[in-house]
Amino acid sequence: MCEVEETERSSHLGTKEHWEEAYSSELRNFEEDEDDVGDVWFGRQCLKRVVEALKRRWDDPMSRSEVSVLDLGTGNGVTLVELRKAGFKKLSGIDYVSSSIDLANAILVKEFGIDHGTHLCCMDFMNESDFTTLENVPFDVCFDKGTYDAIRLNPDCCAQKTPKIYAQNVKKMLKPAGILVLTSCNWTEAELVSHFIDELERIDTVTHPSMSFGGATGSTCTTVIFKVL
Ligand SMILES: C[S@@+](CC[C@H](N)C(=O)[O-])C[C@H]1O[C@@H](n2cnc3c(N)ncnc32)[C@H](O)[C@@H]1O
């Protein structure tokens, strides 16, 4: 029996049905207009800041091209496009929605041609039995923008077990010195650190612009970089 925290709220954004509808529609839109790539979660500027932070960790372009990155819940794959443009070449993306994988592939083909070299895989990150379908494990980097948020919004999410399963699965995907780069708009840095306390350790934070409202100041989103414990 899972005790759900009082603050825990589920939403249709946490259901697979929602994402199936969203990416089927975005795929149709992209097929009609190749400039319409759909939603870039938390905006292009946020993605740019996080990619820049990753570039600073591997500032030599040669070493960067050897870093393997897995984009968890890739959606339209725009993160993979930006990582590739930044010089990361060993790229993989997963999503549990097949239309997301089709959309990400179509966008990568448009940007880099049919031999774009990015491995895409339709799999549920929370279901370990799916992991055998993924190639190139283990990775240097797991990249998550909005996917942990979506997983936590699932009506079946358990506030105690789900973060642990997520972090354990991240560990299974990473090399011993690997890192998780996690961007969230639903959790603060302190909350994320506490969710993964037994499995992952915070090593860095990417700063996003803050805004003030009603006397309180906060960031629109949070990016925390973790290493494996
Ligand atoms: C908020 S969207 C973010 C998409 C993309 N990362 C971005 O930044 O634009 C959340 C993504 O996570 C995917 N997702 C949610 N739960 C998942 C799971 N258990 N396994 C794999 N993908 C999942 C959804 O299909 C969706 O593409």
The ligand as a Gaussian input file, in Angstrom:
#p B3LYP/6-31G(d) Opt

LIG

0 1
 C        6.814000      16.953000     -20.451000
 S        7.156000      15.874000     -21.800000
 C        8.848000      16.300000     -22.109000
 C        9.294000      15.913000     -23.487000
 C       10.757000      16.323000     -23.804000
 N       11.683000      15.757000     -22.847000
 C       10.923000      17.825000     -23.866000
 O       11.684000      18.364000     -23.065000
 O       10.280000      18.467000     -24.712000
 C        7.311000      14.289000     -20.951000
 C        7.730000      13.135000     -21.860000
 O        7.965000      11.973000     -21.061000
 C        7.428000      10.836000     -21.718000
 N        7.213000       9.830000     -20.672000
 C        6.427000       9.933000     -19.568000
 N        6.505000       8.827000     -18.819000
 C        7.394000       7.996000     -19.436000
 C        7.895000       6.693000     -19.153000
 N        7.486000       6.010000     -18.056000
 N        8.791000       6.140000     -19.989000
 C        9.204000       6.821000     -21.098000
 N        8.738000       8.041000     -21.442000
 C        7.852000       8.628000     -20.620000
 C        6.163000      11.383000     -22.392000
 O        5.686000      10.554000     -23.425000
 C        6.669000      12.740000     -22.888000
 O        7.279000      12.627000     -24.143000

